[in-house]
Structures are given as C-alpha cells and as structure tokens.
Amino acid sequence: MLVVEQFHGTQVTQQRVEMVERKGTGHPDQICDCIMDSISVALSQAYLSEFGTILHHNIDKGLLAAGRVNLRFGGGEVIEPMELTIGDRATFSLAGKEIPVHDIAVGAAKGWISRNLRHVDPERHVSYRLKLAPGSQELTDIFARPGEVRGANDTSAAVGYYPLSSTERAVLTLERELNGARFKGLFPETGEDVKVMGLRNGDELDLTIAMPLLAEFIGSEREYFERKHAIETEMRDFLEQEHRGFERIRVHYNTLDQAGRGLAGVYLSLLGTSAEDADSGQVGRGNRVNGLIPIARAIGTEAAAGKNPMSHVGKIYNVLSHQMARDICTSVAGVEGAYVMLLSRIGDPVDRPQMATAQLVMEPRRSVADVEGKVREVMQRHLSGIMEFCHALARGDFPVC
C-alpha cells in the first residue's frame, strides 16, 4: 500500500533546540559498522563470482574489544591488540562448492583497516575471532525460492528523510573535513577517532569535538596544547567559511583536557582510535545510514551494516527510504521536505512493502493534492527498480557507514 500525506509535525528547523551527533571513521562503533558492511560486500561479490547469485548471509553482529597500550609523550607500545569478533551467519557451500567465508571476512576486515586507519597495522594490532555459522533452513530457503525478487527475511520498519538541516550539514561536513586528506595533510598528528556533537539553540550552533593527537608527534604537554590551539583555530575557520547561516558558532575541542596533569590531562593516542585502550565498539551503535545520529528526527532501530542486500529489509529499506525522500524533494516541484516510511512483512517480496508512506512538507500555497500523483510515481519507480538497487548495495555503491 502506498500513502502520500501532509507532514503534521513541527519541522526540526523550526524547533528552538536541535541535537545532532556523528561518529567519525576511527570511532570504535563506526569501525565495527564499516568493517561488517565491507565483509558483506566482499561475500556478495564472491557469491556472484562463484554461483552467479548472492546467497544468504548476515554479517551484522560484531564487537571490537579494546586492546591495551602504553603511552608516553613521543610514542608508546601496543601491549595487547584489539580483538574483532565477526558474526553471525553465512552460506559456506552450495552444490558441492565451498566458499572460504572466514578468509574472505578477515581479508575484507584487514583491507578496510589498511585503507582507513593510518596507524593501525591489521596484522599486529588486531586479532580476529570468527563466530560465523550457516543460517537457519527457512531463512536460507528464501534464496532458493523462484522469482528474481527475494522475500523479506524480517518484518521491519525504516524511515528516511530529506533534506538535511543546517545543523546536520555542519556536523557531517566537519567530521568529513577532520578525517579528510586536506586536514590530515595540515595536521598529521590528529587521529581518526573523531566525534562531533552539535547543539543548535535558536540561531547559535555549539559544537563539541573529540579527536586525539598522536603520541609520536607530541613531545610534551606544552606542545600538545600548542597543537590543540592551532587545530581548534582551523576548525573555526573552516566552519565560518562553510556554514554562514548561523548567528554564532562555538567550538569546544577535547574538553576533558586539563593543563598541569601531564598524560592524565591530555587526549593522546598511539594508533588514532580509542579502541586501542579505552573504548570498545559494537555494530548498530554508530551513525544512521545518512551518516548522522539525529536526536530530533524519526529514526529506525535496525543496524543496516553487514545485513545481506537482497532480502534483509533492515538494510534495503533503511537506505531506500532516504533515497526516495531525496528523489521526491529534488524532482517534484512544490515539495520542501519529505519523510518516507517503509514497512515489510516477512516473506513478502521486498518490492511490495506492506506500507510505503511519504509525509510531505509543502511550499507555501501548495498542497499535497497538487503533487500526490508525481510522488507516487517516484516511489513506485524506486520499488520497481529494487533489484538493481539491491545489486548496487551489494557492490557498496551506497555506503551505510
């Protein structure tokens, strides 16, 4: 069923207070999400190569247990590596042919770490624990049933929205800048474990940022605070240039620091992630699929990372709902904003949700009746092309972390 209606809530941009969070590349929760999804992509491509189709798997359970390091100004040593547990279910063989699931999973994990965490050696600094097993007969059978479009393997709901608010854009772009090539070129002493929390109160934006400095680059407490000041100044300059719509932007960087306490009063890291010593990570505790944790928005509860892209609506509908909302806003004149909610029923084809709802924020003097037909066309086009969309997910074309 397809329903198009007016959005009757208060838009987040019209609320006095808005809170938005983003966990960056090296945050332990984000590491888990990204690695598990990279494993799903690698398995999907291996299944396609060997069997011409994507088989059942869900690599959506993962835990990164923190290791132990010995830190000092100027460097340190890894005492105990981080441990990455990879779970849950996969197809290990079909028609007498074996798939090296464990090798593929560990290889994908090491590859992601090598590409994204500059100072983490995936061979020396991380150990790997695999808890993967074949899936249940009924869920596995979804992939053997006739028809190109798979049946949903769960009854689940998802919601997506567009456009982003100014606060959401500021939080998202700041983290991407801090972990981007330009900033790391200017400040190679910064780690990847970035967390940005944005608070908008009226027209004022307050940003609290955590990002460690790498011990090997910092020879003393004094040098730490000198570099911290330079980094904070660069953050302010970036925000003032890129986000001019706020009356005032405040930046608060590494606020737990306290001068005069030596190592106990500074945020130093050996490898660039708190998972080296202080904080563990878990799948599903990171960002939503649009890269944010928006406190004032309706959000789904499914962890999309690592779920199979052909039948698991926890991934498919999470990403698709955002794509639908974006397409509605950019292609249908008169629509200022959209929330899209999708609900599956287990066993029903994923291109036929039990409910697909678009709630629209309209421009002044425009009504839902003016655009309902075009919005339905957009939604139906996305559902009709869902197999192509699922294969794009399987290639990693729509990152979920």
SULTA-V380125 format. One record per residue. RES is the residue in one letter. SS is DSSP state (alpha for helix, beta for strand, coil for the rest). PSI is psi in radians with two decimals (NA if undefined). D_FIRST is the distance of its C-alpha to the first C-alpha in whole Angstrom. Layout:
BEGIN
RES|SS|PSI|D_FIRST, RES|SS|PSI|D_FIRST
END
This chain:
BEGIN
M|coil|2.44|0, L|beta|2.16|4, V|beta|2.30|7, V|beta|2.21|10, E|beta|2.98|13, Q|beta|2.44|17, F|coil|2.17|18, H|coil|-0.02|20, G|coil|3.13|22, T|coil|2.15|26, Q|coil|2.53|26, V|alpha|-0.55|27, T|alpha|-0.28|30, Q|alpha|-0.09|31, Q|coil|2.52|32, R|coil|-0.71|35, V|beta|2.34|35, E|beta|2.36|33, M|beta|2.31|33, V|beta|2.37|32, E|beta|2.60|34, R|beta|2.30|34, K|beta|2.26|36, G|coil|-3.11|37, T|coil|-0.76|38, G|coil|0.10|41, H|coil|2.39|39, P|alpha|-0.68|39, D|alpha|-0.72|36, Q|alpha|-0.66|35, I|alpha|-0.81|37, C|alpha|-0.87|35, D|alpha|-0.84|32, C|alpha|-0.71|33, I|alpha|-0.80|35, M|alpha|-0.66|33, D|alpha|-0.59|30, S|alpha|-0.56|33, I|alpha|-0.74|34, S|alpha|-0.76|30, V|alpha|-0.78|31, A|alpha|-0.74|34, L|alpha|-0.74|33, S|alpha|-0.78|30, Q|alpha|-0.60|33, A|alpha|-0.74|35, Y|alpha|-0.75|33, L|alpha|-0.77|32, S|alpha|-0.71|36, E|alpha|-0.66|37, F|alpha|-0.12|34, G|coil|0.13|32, T|coil|2.79|29, I|coil|2.17|28, L|coil|2.99|29, H|coil|2.31|27, H|beta|2.63|29, N|beta|1.85|28, I|beta|0.95|31, D|beta|0.33|29, K|beta|2.11|32, G|beta|2.58|35, L|beta|2.25|38, L|beta|1.82|40, A|beta|2.27|44, A|coil|2.54|46, G|coil|-2.69|49, R|beta|2.41|53, V|beta|2.81|55, N|beta|2.01|58, L|beta|2.61|58, R|beta|2.84|61, F|coil|2.18|62, G|coil|-0.11|62, G|beta|-2.62|60, G|beta|-3.05|59, E|beta|2.60|58, V|beta|2.13|55, I|beta|-0.69|57, E|beta|2.24|54, P|coil|2.77|51, M|beta|2.68|47, E|beta|2.15|45, L|beta|2.05|42, T|beta|2.21|40, I|beta|2.08|37, G|beta|2.68|35, D|beta|-1.15|33, R|beta|2.60|32, A|beta|2.86|32, T|coil|2.12|33, F|coil|-0.35|37, S|beta|2.74|38, L|beta|2.28|36, A|coil|0.69|38, G|coil|-0.04|42, K|beta|2.32|41, E|beta|2.54|41, I|coil|2.22|39, P|coil|1.24|41, V|alpha|-0.79|38, H|alpha|-0.74|41, D|alpha|-0.71|43, I|alpha|-0.75|40, A|alpha|-0.85|38, V|alpha|-0.68|42, G|alpha|-0.72|42, A|alpha|-0.69|39, A|alpha|-0.82|40, K|alpha|-0.66|43, G|alpha|-0.74|42, W|alpha|-0.77|40, I|alpha|-0.77|42, S|alpha|-0.64|45, R|alpha|-0.43|43, N|alpha|-0.37|42, L|coil|1.73|44, R|coil|-0.57|48, H|coil|0.11|50, V|coil|2.10|48, D|coil|1.99|50, P|coil|-0.26|47, E|coil|-0.69|50, R|coil|-0.53|52, H|coil|-0.11|50, V|beta|2.35|47, S|beta|2.75|47, Y|beta|2.27|44, R|beta|2.08|43, L|beta|2.21|41, K|beta|1.12|39, L|beta|2.40|37, A|beta|2.87|36, P|coil|2.64|34, G|coil|3.00|31, S|coil|2.72|30, Q|alpha|-0.73|30, E|alpha|-0.75|26, L|alpha|-0.64|25, T|alpha|-0.60|27, D|alpha|-0.37|26, I|alpha|-0.62|23, F|alpha|-0.14|25, A|alpha|-0.12|27, R|coil|2.62|24, P|coil|2.71|23, G|coil|2.49|21, E|coil|-0.71|21, V|coil|2.22|18, R|coil|2.73|18, G|beta|2.57|17, A|coil|2.37|16, N|coil|0.18|19, D|coil|2.75|18, T|coil|1.96|15, S|coil|2.68|15, A|beta|2.61|14, A|beta|2.71|15, V|beta|2.42|16, G|beta|2.83|18, Y|beta|2.86|19, Y|beta|2.54|22, P|coil|3.06|24, L|coil|2.60|27, S|coil|2.95|29, S|alpha|-0.64|33, T|alpha|-0.78|34, E|alpha|-0.74|31, R|alpha|-0.70|33, A|alpha|-0.78|36, V|alpha|-0.79|36, L|alpha|-0.84|34, T|alpha|-0.56|37, L|alpha|-0.82|39, E|alpha|-0.74|39, R|alpha|-0.63|38, E|alpha|-0.80|41, L|alpha|-0.53|43, N|coil|0.22|42, G|coil|2.93|43, A|alpha|-0.68|46, R|alpha|-0.87|47, F|alpha|-0.75|47, K|alpha|-0.50|48, G|alpha|-0.68|51, L|alpha|-0.66|52, F|coil|1.26|52, P|coil|-0.22|52, E|coil|0.00|53, T|beta|2.50|50, G|beta|3.04|47, E|beta|-0.22|44, D|beta|1.44|43, V|beta|2.38|42, K|beta|2.27|40, V|beta|2.20|39, M|beta|2.13|38, G|beta|2.36|37, L|beta|2.03|38, R|beta|2.21|37, N|beta|1.79|39, G|coil|-2.15|39, D|coil|0.18|40, E|beta|2.38|42, L|beta|2.23|40, D|beta|2.09|42, L|beta|2.22|42, T|beta|2.15|43, I|beta|2.33|43, A|beta|2.29|45, M|beta|2.11|46, P|beta|2.77|49, L|beta|2.54|52, L|beta|2.25|53, A|alpha|-0.62|57, E|alpha|-0.38|58, F|alpha|-0.19|58, I|coil|1.96|60, G|coil|-0.21|63, S|coil|2.92|64, E|alpha|-0.73|62, R|alpha|-0.78|63, E|alpha|-0.65|62, Y|alpha|-0.90|58, F|alpha|-0.50|58, E|alpha|-0.80|60, R|alpha|-0.67|57, K|alpha|-0.74|54, H|alpha|-0.75|56, A|alpha|-0.69|55, I|alpha|-0.77|52, E|alpha|-0.66|51, T|alpha|-0.73|52, E|alpha|-0.68|50, M|alpha|-0.82|47, R|alpha|-0.74|48, D|alpha|-0.75|49, F|alpha|-0.83|46, L|alpha|-0.70|43, E|alpha|-0.57|46, Q|alpha|-0.67|45, E|alpha|-0.40|42, H|coil|1.55|40, R|coil|0.01|42, G|coil|-0.02|40, F|coil|2.56|41, E|coil|-0.60|44, R|beta|2.48|45, I|beta|2.17|44, R|beta|2.45|46, V|beta|2.25|46, H|beta|2.03|47, Y|beta|2.18|48, N|coil|1.11|49, T|coil|-0.14|50, L|coil|-0.24|51, D|coil|2.57|54, Q|coil|2.01|57, A|coil|2.56|61, G|coil|-0.04|64, R|coil|0.15|62, G|alpha|-2.41|62, L|alpha|-0.50|59, A|alpha|-0.22|58, G|alpha|0.27|57, V|coil|2.71|55, Y|coil|1.52|52, L|beta|2.66|53, S|beta|2.57|52, L|coil|-0.72|53, L|coil|-0.10|50, G|coil|-0.02|48, T|coil|2.47|45, S|alpha|-0.21|46, A|alpha|-0.21|45, E|alpha|-0.46|48, D|coil|-0.55|50, A|coil|-0.54|48, D|coil|2.30|44, S|coil|2.92|42, G|beta|2.80|38, Q|beta|2.50|35, V|coil|2.43|32, G|coil|-0.12|29, R|coil|0.08|31, G|coil|-2.63|31, N|coil|2.76|29, R|coil|3.05|26, V|coil|-0.24|24, N|coil|0.16|25, G|coil|0.14|29, L|coil|2.81|29, I|beta|1.58|29, P|beta|1.87|28, I|coil|-0.55|29, A|coil|0.06|27, R|coil|2.75|24, A|coil|2.21|21, I|coil|2.61|21, G|coil|2.96|20, T|coil|-0.11|22, E|coil|2.47|22, A|coil|1.93|25, A|coil|-0.53|24, A|coil|2.26|27, G|coil|-0.25|28, K|beta|2.61|25, N|coil|2.54|25, P|coil|0.07|23, M|coil|-0.55|21, S|coil|-0.23|19, H|coil|1.83|20, V|alpha|-0.32|16, G|alpha|-0.47|19, K|alpha|-0.92|20, I|alpha|-0.92|18, Y|alpha|-0.54|15, N|alpha|-0.83|18, V|alpha|-0.74|19, L|alpha|-0.66|16, S|alpha|-0.69|15, H|alpha|-0.69|18, Q|alpha|-0.72|19, M|alpha|-0.83|16, A|alpha|-0.74|17, R|alpha|-0.79|20, D|alpha|-0.71|19, I|alpha|-0.82|18, C|alpha|-0.61|21, T|alpha|-0.30|23, S|alpha|-0.22|22, V|coil|1.95|21, A|coil|2.41|24, G|coil|-0.21|24, V|beta|2.12|21, E|beta|-0.55|24, G|beta|2.77|21, A|beta|2.46|18, Y|beta|2.29|16, V|beta|2.22|13, M|beta|2.29|12, L|beta|2.35|10, L|beta|2.21|10, S|coil|2.80|11, R|coil|2.24|12, I|coil|2.31|15, G|coil|-0.47|16, D|coil|2.56|13, P|beta|2.48|13, V|coil|-0.27|13, D|coil|0.05|11, R|coil|1.33|8, P|coil|2.65|7, Q|coil|-0.64|6, M|beta|2.36|5, A|beta|2.04|6, T|beta|2.31|8, A|beta|2.13|11, Q|beta|2.13|14, L|beta|2.43|17, V|beta|2.02|21, M|beta|2.66|22, E|coil|2.75|26, P|coil|2.44|28, R|coil|0.30|28, R|coil|2.58|24, S|coil|2.82|21, V|alpha|-0.64|18, A|alpha|-0.54|18, D|alpha|-0.51|20, V|alpha|-0.03|18, E|alpha|-0.77|14, G|alpha|-0.78|14, K|alpha|-0.65|16, V|alpha|-0.73|14, R|alpha|-0.69|11, E|alpha|-0.74|13, V|alpha|-0.83|14, M|alpha|-0.74|11, Q|alpha|-0.61|11, R|alpha|-0.73|14, H|alpha|-0.72|14, L|alpha|-0.64|12, S|alpha|-0.51|14, G|coil|0.45|17, I|alpha|-0.49|16, M|alpha|-0.73|19, E|alpha|-0.69|22, F|alpha|-0.75|20, C|alpha|-0.70|21, H|alpha|-0.56|24, A|alpha|-0.69|25, L|alpha|-0.72|24, A|alpha|-0.42|27, R|alpha|-0.15|29, G|coil|0.32|29, D|coil|-0.42|28, F|coil|1.51|26, P|coil|2.45|28, V|coil|0.18|26, C|coil|NA|30
END
